[in-house]
Amino acid sequence: MSLESEQPALARARSFFRGALPIDPDGYSKVRVPVDAVCCGCGEVHVKNEPVHDPRNIGSFQQACKVCGTVEWHNTVSRLDGIADSVVFVRAARLELHDAANGEEPDAEVLEAGIREAKNAEEVI
């Protein structure tokens, strides 16, 4: 077992994302999170990109439906992490760190995914 894997996720994330804090969550632009969503107009389930400021919180949104041909409300059924851009995971991890600095309990899986995706993005560049 490596020393890196023995460190708690919060400590590893704080070290990895140092310089990225403090952040202003309200100042973030929206990112698009791929989701399965059901159209409230026709009831069809489609893959959509839900625009959100915080990728940890997904829900209902308005977007054009190709079946209805109109702008309809869509309710998110599930998030499709397998096809999400790395920025989604990195932003979620940074928001977890922000919340942890304010006394909330961080989600280790979100932190680990953010570190993993940030490292993968660095390798591509």
OpenMM code with the backbone's topology and positions (N, CA, C; nanometers):
from openmm import Vec3, app, unit

residues = "MET SER LEU GLU SER GLU GLN PRO ALA LEU ALA ARG ALA ARG SER PHE PHE ARG GLY ALA LEU PRO ILE ASP PRO ASP GLY TYR SER LYS VAL ARG VAL PRO VAL ASP ALA VAL CYS CYS GLY CYS GLY GLU VAL HIS VAL LYS ASN GLU PRO VAL HIS ASP PRO ARG ASN ILE GLY SER PHE GLN GLN ALA CYS LYS VAL CYS GLY THR VAL GLU TRP HIS ASN THR VAL SER ARG LEU ASP GLY ILE ALA ASP SER VAL VAL PHE VAL ARG ALA ALA ARG LEU GLU LEU HIS ASP ALA ALA ASN GLY GLU GLU PRO ASP ALA GLU VAL LEU GLU ALA GLY ILE ARG GLU ALA LYS ASN ALA GLU GLU VAL ILE".split()
positions = [
    Vec3(0.0859, -0.1175, 0.0000),
    Vec3(0.0000, 0.0000, 0.0000),
    Vec3(0.0902, 0.1234, 0.0000),
    Vec3(0.0643, 0.2171, -0.0871),
    Vec3(0.1472, 0.3367, -0.0977),
    Vec3(0.1114, 0.4375, 0.0100),
    Vec3(0.2071, 0.5262, 0.0376),
    Vec3(0.1836, 0.6309, 0.1356),
    Vec3(0.0678, 0.7194, 0.0928),
    Vec3(0.0580, 0.7440, -0.0402),
    Vec3(-0.0489, 0.8297, -0.0928),
    Vec3(-0.1866, 0.7736, -0.0611),
    Vec3(-0.2046, 0.6415, -0.0747),
    Vec3(-0.3361, 0.5822, -0.0511),
    Vec3(-0.3689, 0.5754, 0.0984),
    Vec3(-0.2664, 0.5873, 0.1869),
    Vec3(-0.2908, 0.5837, 0.3298),
    Vec3(-0.3405, 0.7179, 0.3840),
    Vec3(-0.3146, 0.8267, 0.3110),
    Vec3(-0.3607, 0.9580, 0.3552),
    Vec3(-0.5114, 0.9680, 0.3377),
    Vec3(-0.5802, 1.0366, 0.4303),
    Vec3(-0.7234, 1.0586, 0.4121),
    Vec3(-0.7486, 1.1407, 0.2850),
    Vec3(-0.8622, 1.1182, 0.2241),
    Vec3(-0.8969, 1.1868, 0.0991),
    Vec3(-0.8944, 1.3384, 0.1157),
    Vec3(-0.9399, 1.3879, 0.2297),
    Vec3(-0.9431, 1.5322, 0.2516),
    Vec3(-0.8021, 1.5905, 0.2507),
    Vec3(-0.7077, 1.5249, 0.3171),
    Vec3(-0.5695, 1.5737, 0.3206),
    Vec3(-0.5078, 1.5692, 0.1807),
    Vec3(-0.5325, 1.4612, 0.1078),
    Vec3(-0.4792, 1.4494, -0.0284),
    Vec3(-0.5373, 1.5578, -0.1190),
    Vec3(-0.6661, 1.5837, -0.1072),
    Vec3(-0.7304, 1.6849, -0.1915),
    Vec3(-0.6806, 1.8246, -0.1566),
    Vec3(-0.6651, 1.8521, -0.0272),
    Vec3(-0.6129, 1.9837, 0.0131),
    Vec3(-0.4733, 2.0056, -0.0440),
    Vec3(-0.3924, 1.9016, -0.0417),
    Vec3(-0.2571, 1.9116, -0.0951),
    Vec3(-0.2592, 1.9262, -0.2473),
    Vec3(-0.3405, 1.8457, -0.3124),
    Vec3(-0.3446, 1.8461, -0.4592),
    Vec3(-0.3994, 1.9769, -0.5141),
    Vec3(-0.5053, 2.0289, -0.4531),
    Vec3(-0.5705, 2.1494, -0.5040),
    Vec3(-0.5237, 2.2764, -0.4325),
    Vec3(-0.4083, 2.2717, -0.3646),
    Vec3(-0.3605, 2.3916, -0.2945),
    Vec3(-0.3474, 2.5054, -0.3956),
    Vec3(-0.3825, 2.6222, -0.3541),
    Vec3(-0.3831, 2.7372, -0.4447),
    Vec3(-0.5174, 2.7551, -0.5133),
    Vec3(-0.6015, 2.6518, -0.5079),
    Vec3(-0.7330, 2.6605, -0.5715),
    Vec3(-0.8370, 2.7163, -0.4746),
    Vec3(-0.7981, 2.7310, -0.3485),
    Vec3(-0.8895, 2.7833, -0.2476),
    Vec3(-0.8351, 2.9148, -0.1956),
    Vec3(-0.9124, 3.0045, -0.1456),
    Vec3(-1.0572, 2.9950, -0.1345),
    Vec3(-1.1238, 3.0177, -0.2704),
    Vec3(-1.2448, 2.9710, -0.2814),
    Vec3(-1.3221, 2.9884, -0.4044),
    Vec3(-1.4510, 3.0623, -0.3726),
    Vec3(-1.5121, 3.1129, -0.4767),
    Vec3(-1.6431, 3.1765, -0.4638),
    Vec3(-1.7419, 3.0911, -0.5426),
    Vec3(-1.8128, 2.9983, -0.4746),
    Vec3(-1.9046, 2.9096, -0.5459),
    Vec3(-2.0103, 2.9841, -0.6270),
    Vec3(-2.0512, 3.1012, -0.5791),
    Vec3(-2.1528, 3.1770, -0.6518),
    Vec3(-2.0964, 3.2386, -0.7788),
    Vec3(-1.9652, 3.2505, -0.7879),
    Vec3(-1.9027, 3.3101, -0.9055),
    Vec3(-1.8746, 3.2113, -1.0170),
    Vec3(-1.8976, 3.0828, -0.9913),
    Vec3(-1.8742, 2.9815, -1.0937),
    Vec3(-1.9736, 2.9950, -1.2088),
    Vec3(-1.9243, 2.9789, -1.3294),
    Vec3(-2.0147, 2.9697, -1.4431),
    Vec3(-2.0726, 2.8277, -1.4437),
    Vec3(-2.1700, 2.8054, -1.5260),
    Vec3(-2.2329, 2.6737, -1.5304),
    Vec3(-2.1478, 2.5768, -1.6120),
    Vec3(-2.1475, 2.4505, -1.5700),
    Vec3(-2.0885, 2.3424, -1.6479),
    Vec3(-2.2015, 2.2507, -1.6886),
    Vec3(-2.1784, 2.1748, -1.7928),
    Vec3(-2.2812, 2.0832, -1.8412),
    Vec3(-2.2502, 1.9418, -1.7936),
    Vec3(-2.3444, 1.8859, -1.7192),
    Vec3(-2.3306, 1.7520, -1.6638),
    Vec3(-2.4207, 1.6577, -1.7438),
    Vec3(-2.3632, 1.5527, -1.8057),
    Vec3(-2.4476, 1.4590, -1.8807),
    Vec3(-2.5370, 1.3779, -1.7866),
    Vec3(-2.6657, 1.3732, -1.8212),
    Vec3(-2.7640, 1.3029, -1.7386),
    Vec3(-2.8646, 1.2304, -1.8285),
    Vec3(-2.9272, 1.1281, -1.7717),
    Vec3(-3.0483, 1.0723, -1.8298),
    Vec3(-3.1613, 1.1539, -1.7706),
    Vec3(-3.2472, 1.2106, -1.8559),
    Vec3(-3.3560, 1.2945, -1.8067),
    Vec3(-3.4857, 1.2597, -1.8790),
    Vec3(-3.5949, 1.2635, -1.8045),
    Vec3(-3.7267, 1.2354, -1.8620),
    Vec3(-3.7953, 1.3682, -1.8936),
    Vec3(-3.8487, 1.3799, -2.0145),
    Vec3(-3.9201, 1.4998, -2.0572),
    Vec3(-4.0584, 1.4997, -1.9924),
    Vec3(-4.0946, 1.6120, -1.9319),
    Vec3(-4.2264, 1.6225, -1.8678),
    Vec3(-4.3381, 1.6374, -1.9713),
    Vec3(-4.3039, 1.6699, -2.0959),
    Vec3(-4.4041, 1.6845, -2.2012),
    Vec3(-4.4466, 1.5519, -2.2615),
    Vec3(-4.3481, 1.4705, -2.3011),
    Vec3(-4.3799, 1.3454, -2.3708),
    Vec3(-4.3454, 1.2199, -2.2910),
    Vec3(-4.2690, 1.2359, -2.1831),
    Vec3(-4.2339, 1.1208, -2.1002),
    Vec3(-4.1163, 1.0393, -2.1507),
    Vec3(-4.0537, 1.0811, -2.2595),
    Vec3(-3.9388, 1.0091, -2.3149),
    Vec3(-3.8135, 1.0394, -2.2324),
    Vec3(-3.7260, 0.9405, -2.2206),
    Vec3(-3.5989, 0.9592, -2.1519),
    Vec3(-3.4913, 0.9849, -2.2564),
    Vec3(-3.4141, 1.0900, -2.2363),
    Vec3(-3.3086, 1.1293, -2.3292),
    Vec3(-3.1803, 1.1559, -2.2515),
    Vec3(-3.0656, 1.1444, -2.3204),
    Vec3(-2.9400, 1.1911, -2.2634),
    Vec3(-2.9349, 1.3411, -2.2881),
    Vec3(-2.9211, 1.4175, -2.1817),
    Vec3(-2.9153, 1.5633, -2.1900),
    Vec3(-2.7940, 1.6129, -2.1142),
    Vec3(-2.7536, 1.7352, -2.1395),
    Vec3(-2.6484, 1.8008, -2.0628),
    Vec3(-2.7136, 1.9065, -1.9762),
    Vec3(-2.7208, 1.8775, -1.8455),
    Vec3(-2.7856, 1.9697, -1.7535),
    Vec3(-2.6876, 2.0799, -1.7135),
    Vec3(-2.7249, 2.2063, -1.7357),
    Vec3(-2.6364, 2.3165, -1.6958),
    Vec3(-2.6508, 2.3449, -1.5458),
    Vec3(-2.5398, 2.3309, -1.4713),
    Vec3(-2.5424, 2.3527, -1.3267),
    Vec3(-2.4179, 2.4295, -1.2817),
    Vec3(-2.4300, 2.4994, -1.1697),
    Vec3(-2.3141, 2.5628, -1.1066),
    Vec3(-2.2406, 2.4612, -1.0200),
    Vec3(-2.3156, 2.3728, -0.9548),
    Vec3(-2.2586, 2.2737, -0.8636),
    Vec3(-2.2935, 2.1342, -0.9152),
    Vec3(-2.1960, 2.0617, -0.9722),
    Vec3(-2.2251, 1.9297, -1.0292),
    Vec3(-2.2695, 1.8257, -0.9278),
    Vec3(-2.2597, 1.8571, -0.7989),
    Vec3(-2.3064, 1.7634, -0.6965),
    Vec3(-2.4578, 1.7685, -0.6832),
    Vec3(-2.5181, 1.8762, -0.7314),
    Vec3(-2.6628, 1.8951, -0.7176),
    Vec3(-2.7271, 1.9026, -0.8558),
    Vec3(-2.7966, 1.7976, -0.8912),
    Vec3(-2.8674, 1.7952, -1.0193),
    Vec3(-3.0151, 1.7759, -0.9915),
    Vec3(-3.1001, 1.8156, -1.0863),
    Vec3(-3.2438, 1.8043, -1.0610),
    Vec3(-3.3260, 1.8264, -1.1854),
    Vec3(-3.4062, 1.9310, -1.1862),
    Vec3(-3.4932, 1.9630, -1.2993),
    Vec3(-3.4393, 2.0838, -1.3738),
    Vec3(-3.4607, 2.0862, -1.5035),
    Vec3(-3.4135, 2.1961, -1.5870),
    Vec3(-3.4988, 2.2035, -1.7129),
    Vec3(-3.4991, 2.3197, -1.7767),
    Vec3(-3.5715, 2.3368, -1.9027),
    Vec3(-3.4744, 2.3251, -2.0182),
    Vec3(-3.5160, 2.2505, -2.1205),
    Vec3(-3.4349, 2.2338, -2.2392),
    Vec3(-3.5252, 2.1857, -2.3520),
    Vec3(-3.4813, 2.2081, -2.4744),
    Vec3(-3.5602, 2.1653, -2.5898),
    Vec3(-3.5681, 2.0131, -2.5956),
    Vec3(-3.6862, 1.9634, -2.6280),
    Vec3(-3.7077, 1.8197, -2.6461),
    Vec3(-3.7235, 1.7944, -2.7949),
    Vec3(-3.6453, 1.7029, -2.8485),
    Vec3(-3.6522, 1.6732, -2.9916),
    Vec3(-3.7815, 1.6016, -3.0280),
    Vec3(-3.8396, 1.5272, -2.9349),
    Vec3(-3.9647, 1.4557, -2.9621),
    Vec3(-4.0825, 1.5530, -2.9608),
    Vec3(-4.0903, 1.6369, -2.8557),
    Vec3(-4.1999, 1.7345, -2.8432),
    Vec3(-4.1851, 1.8501, -2.9416),
    Vec3(-4.0604, 1.8862, -2.9687),
    Vec3(-4.0351, 2.0007, -3.0550),
    Vec3(-4.0512, 2.1341, -2.9826),
    Vec3(-4.0573, 2.1317, -2.8511),
    Vec3(-4.0716, 2.2541, -2.7719),
    Vec3(-3.9743, 2.2496, -2.6539),
    Vec3(-3.9636, 2.3628, -2.5861),
    Vec3(-3.8843, 2.3671, -2.4636),
    Vec3(-3.9717, 2.3141, -2.3507),
    Vec3(-3.9241, 2.2085, -2.2852),
    Vec3(-3.9991, 2.1432, -2.1783),
    Vec3(-3.9113, 2.1247, -2.0553),
    Vec3(-3.9754, 2.1044, -1.9418),
    Vec3(-3.9017, 2.0687, -1.8215),
    Vec3(-3.8562, 1.9245, -1.8319),
    Vec3(-3.7361, 1.8971, -1.7842),
    Vec3(-3.6808, 1.7623, -1.7788),
    Vec3(-3.6427, 1.7330, -1.6339),
    Vec3(-3.6742, 1.6132, -1.5882),
    Vec3(-3.6355, 1.5687, -1.4543),
    Vec3(-3.5222, 1.4684, -1.4673),
    Vec3(-3.4151, 1.4937, -1.3959),
    Vec3(-3.2981, 1.4067, -1.4026),
    Vec3(-3.3282, 1.2722, -1.3381),
    Vec3(-3.2944, 1.1660, -1.4110),
    Vec3(-3.3095, 1.0298, -1.3600),
    Vec3(-3.1774, 0.9847, -1.2986),
    Vec3(-3.0662, 1.0078, -1.3698),
    Vec3(-2.9345, 0.9701, -1.3188),
    Vec3(-2.8261, 1.0525, -1.3867),
    Vec3(-2.7148, 1.0699, -1.3158),
    Vec3(-2.5994, 1.1391, -1.3717),
    Vec3(-2.5137, 1.0361, -1.4438),
    Vec3(-2.4613, 1.0715, -1.5600),
    Vec3(-2.3812, 0.9797, -1.6412),
    Vec3(-2.2329, 1.0144, -1.6264),
    Vec3(-2.1733, 0.9708, -1.5158),
    Vec3(-2.0353, 1.0055, -1.4859),
    Vec3(-1.9371, 0.9496, -1.5890),
    Vec3(-1.9718, 0.8399, -1.6529),
    Vec3(-1.8821, 0.7770, -1.7489),
    Vec3(-1.8511, 0.8627, -1.8705),
    Vec3(-1.9392, 0.9570, -1.9026),
    Vec3(-1.9142, 1.0423, -2.0192),
    Vec3(-1.8995, 1.1895, -1.9814),
    Vec3(-1.8854, 1.2160, -1.8514),
    Vec3(-1.8714, 1.3548, -1.8049),
    Vec3(-1.7302, 1.4055, -1.8302),
    Vec3(-1.7187, 1.5342, -1.8569),
    Vec3(-1.5902, 1.5994, -1.8760),
    Vec3(-1.5192, 1.6093, -1.7411),
    Vec3(-1.3871, 1.6083, -1.7423),
    Vec3(-1.3109, 1.6117, -1.6169),
    Vec3(-1.3402, 1.7369, -1.5347),
    Vec3(-1.3776, 1.8466, -1.5987),
    Vec3(-1.4059, 1.9699, -1.5251),
    Vec3(-1.5214, 1.9508, -1.4260),
    Vec3(-1.6132, 1.8618, -1.4572),
    Vec3(-1.7262, 1.8340, -1.3674),
    Vec3(-1.6750, 1.7770, -1.2349),
    Vec3(-1.5826, 1.6812, -1.2429),
    Vec3(-1.5305, 1.6165, -1.1228),
    Vec3(-1.4384, 1.7100, -1.0440),
    Vec3(-1.3573, 1.7872, -1.1151),
    Vec3(-1.2665, 1.8804, -1.0492),
    Vec3(-1.3459, 1.9874, -0.9752),
    Vec3(-1.4483, 2.0409, -1.0400),
    Vec3(-1.5303, 2.1424, -0.9735),
    Vec3(-1.5990, 2.0853, -0.8505),
    Vec3(-1.6536, 1.9652, -0.8607),
    Vec3(-1.7196, 1.9036, -0.7461),
    Vec3(-1.6217, 1.8863, -0.6304),
    Vec3(-1.4983, 1.8459, -0.6597),
    Vec3(-1.3979, 1.8279, -0.5547),
    Vec3(-1.3630, 1.9613, -0.4896),
    Vec3(-1.3483, 2.0651, -0.5689),
    Vec3(-1.3171, 2.1966, -0.5128),
    Vec3(-1.4320, 2.2474, -0.4251),
    Vec3(-1.5551, 2.2210, -0.4665),
    Vec3(-1.6699, 2.2613, -0.3854),
    Vec3(-1.6753, 2.1807, -0.2553),
    Vec3(-1.6361, 2.0528, -0.2612),
    Vec3(-1.6294, 1.9724, -0.1389),
    Vec3(-1.5265, 2.0315, -0.0429),
    Vec3(-1.4109, 2.0738, -0.0959),
    Vec3(-1.3080, 2.1355, -0.0116),
    Vec3(-1.3587, 2.2652, 0.0498),
    Vec3(-1.4304, 2.3431, -0.0294),
    Vec3(-1.4881, 2.4677, 0.0199),
    Vec3(-1.5845, 2.4392, 0.1352),
    Vec3(-1.6696, 2.3400, 0.1172),
    Vec3(-1.7654, 2.3038, 0.2221),
    Vec3(-1.6931, 2.2508, 0.3465),
    Vec3(-1.5850, 2.1735, 0.3261),
    Vec3(-1.5096, 2.1197, 0.4391),
    Vec3(-1.4453, 2.2328, 0.5189),
    Vec3(-1.3995, 2.3372, 0.4497),
    Vec3(-1.3413, 2.4526, 0.5183),
    Vec3(-1.4462, 2.5251, 0.6026),
    Vec3(-1.5723, 2.5074, 0.5672),
    Vec3(-1.6824, 2.5685, 0.6426),
    Vec3(-1.7424, 2.4721, 0.7446),
    Vec3(-1.6719, 2.3613, 0.7720),
    Vec3(-1.7134, 2.2706, 0.8785),
    Vec3(-1.7999, 2.1532, 0.8379),
    Vec3(-1.8286, 2.1374, 0.7093),
    Vec3(-1.9108, 2.0242, 0.6656),
    Vec3(-1.8241, 1.9012, 0.6415),
    Vec3(-1.8833, 1.7848, 0.6525),
    Vec3(-1.8128, 1.6590, 0.6303),
    Vec3(-1.7965, 1.6354, 0.4796),
    Vec3(-1.6725, 1.6216, 0.4297),
    Vec3(-1.6524, 1.6028, 0.2853),
    Vec3(-1.6833, 1.4597, 0.2413),
    Vec3(-1.7192, 1.4453, 0.1169),
    Vec3(-1.7438, 1.3147, 0.0557),
    Vec3(-1.6119, 1.2673, -0.0060),
    Vec3(-1.5522, 1.1632, 0.0513),
    Vec3(-1.4219, 1.1141, 0.0060),
    Vec3(-1.4248, 1.0703, -0.1405),
    Vec3(-1.5338, 1.0096, -0.1860),
    Vec3(-1.5423, 0.9644, -0.3247),
    Vec3(-1.5378, 1.0814, -0.4222),
    Vec3(-1.6040, 1.1918, -0.3876),
    Vec3(-1.6026, 1.3109, -0.4729),
    Vec3(-1.4613, 1.3686, -0.4782),
    Vec3(-1.3932, 1.3738, -0.3642),
    Vec3(-1.2568, 1.4256, -0.3602),
    Vec3(-1.1621, 1.3385, -0.4438),
    Vec3(-1.1720, 1.2071, -0.4276),
    Vec3(-1.0848, 1.1147, -0.5020),
    Vec3(-1.1098, 1.1242, -0.6528),
    Vec3(-1.2362, 1.1361, -0.6920),
    Vec3(-1.2683, 1.1478, -0.8350),
    Vec3(-1.2117, 1.2785, -0.8916),
    Vec3(-1.2185, 1.3861, -0.8148),
    Vec3(-1.1636, 1.5134, -0.8600),
    Vec3(-1.0142, 1.5073, -0.8796),
    Vec3(-0.9430, 1.4446, -0.7850),
    Vec3(-0.7981, 1.4293, -0.7977),
    Vec3(-0.7652, 1.3443, -0.9197),
    Vec3(-0.8337, 1.2306, -0.9344),
    Vec3(-0.8084, 1.1398, -1.0465),
    Vec3(-0.8287, 1.2100, -1.1810),
    Vec3(-0.9403, 1.2815, -1.1938),
    Vec3(-0.9705, 1.3468, -1.3213),
    Vec3(-0.8770, 1.4642, -1.3492),
    Vec3(-0.8356, 1.5359, -1.2450),
    Vec3(-0.7404, 1.6462, -1.2645),
    Vec3(-0.6055, 1.5916, -1.3106),
    Vec3(-0.5628, 1.4794, -1.2522),
    Vec3(-0.4374, 1.4166, -1.2947),
    Vec3(-0.4477, 1.3685, -1.4389),
    Vec3(-0.5593, 1.3091, -1.4746),
    Vec3(-0.5799, 1.2623, -1.6132),
    Vec3(-0.5776, 1.3789, -1.7104),
    Vec3(-0.6382, 1.4910, -1.6736),
    Vec3(-0.6406, 1.6082, -1.7599),
    Vec3(-0.5002, 1.6644, -1.7785),
    Vec3(-0.4175, 1.6617, -1.6724),
    Vec3(-0.2794, 1.7092, -1.6823),
    Vec3(-0.1995, 1.6221, -1.7781),
    Vec3(-0.2237, 1.4910, -1.7773),
    Vec3(-0.1510, 1.3994, -1.8645),
    Vec3(-0.1855, 1.4245, -2.0105),
    Vec3(-0.3085, 1.4640, -2.0383),
    Vec3(-0.3518, 1.4905, -2.1757),
    Vec3(-0.2863, 1.6165, -2.2287),
    Vec3(-0.2740, 1.7180, -2.1413),
    Vec3(-0.2156, 1.8461, -2.1814),
    Vec3(-0.0693, 1.8299, -2.1935),
] * unit.nanometer
topology = app.Topology()
chain = topology.addChain("A")
for resn in residues:
    res = topology.addResidue(resn, chain)
    for name in ("N", "CA", "C"):
        topology.addAtom(name, app.Element.getBySymbol(name[0]), res)
